Amino acid sequence: MVDPYFVAVTVLAVLIVGLSKAGLLAGLGVVGVPLLTLVMPARDAAGMMLPVMLAMDAIAVFAYRRQFSWQILKVMLPGAVAGTLLGWLLWSVVSDSMVLLFVGIITLLFVLDALLPLRKKLEGLPPSTPSGLFWGGFSGFTSFVSHTGGPPYQIYVLPQRLPPAIYVGTSAIFFALTNTAKLIPYFFLGQLNLHNLSLSAALVPVGIAGVLIGIAMVRRISMALFYRIAYWLVFLLALKLIWDGVRGVFLGL
């Protein structure tokens, strides 16, 4: 028997991630796994989402294949690979709640810092290689553990004030490669089991629909409005991550 609540939550989570992949809900896709934990264990949610995300990544990469920043990718991807390997090594040690809390605090500090005059003076400067390696590694690690690589990535990329299409294209390629790097570790950790893959296959069309809707809309939004929405969504996301992290780490919920 089909559980309507289960279907509603899984479809909503995948649709949000799809819209985020296209840049429409920049950063909000990180709530996909937290949403899914309402109806399944966090580890199963991460395993189920990986094939769906790879399908969405393929659509986004194709759509923005000529619009991306090679400089940002060159700096961040080596760190992301290192972060992915670290996540694999620490898989059984670090809890999802600990990761959510840490990412939430860092993300909130990032948004508050963006409101300061100094941040406004720094926006648009060329990216720093050391900070790009760090945030790329942080993104790879949190992406591996709970698919929450968006906020660390945005901390490095959003201040560059890229045109929306370039921002989305760069994000699509970065996370497509980062997610691909998770396949072998997830397989050996047992995350790509038959049950998870069956659910993934059923949800892939929902994810692709979300990406296509997002692509159609992000090309019609102004740059100023795009970044205003992005920062507000990241702020709300930070509060959500901190709340989930505190509940898990300190309250055991």
Secondary structure, 3 states (H helix, E strand, C coil): CCCHHHHHHHHHHHHHHHHHHCCCCCCHHHHHHHHHCCCCCHHHHHHHHHHHHHHHHHHHHHHCCCCCCHHHHHHHHHHHHHHHHHHHHCCCCCCHHHHHHHHHHHHHHHHHHHCCHHHHHHCCCCCCHHHHHHHHHHHHHHHHHHCCCHHHHHHHHHHHCCCHHHHHHHHHHHHHHHHHHCHHHHHHCCCCCHHHHHHHHHHHHHHHHHHHHHHHHHCCCCHHHHHHHHHHHHHHHHHHHHHHHHHHHCCCC
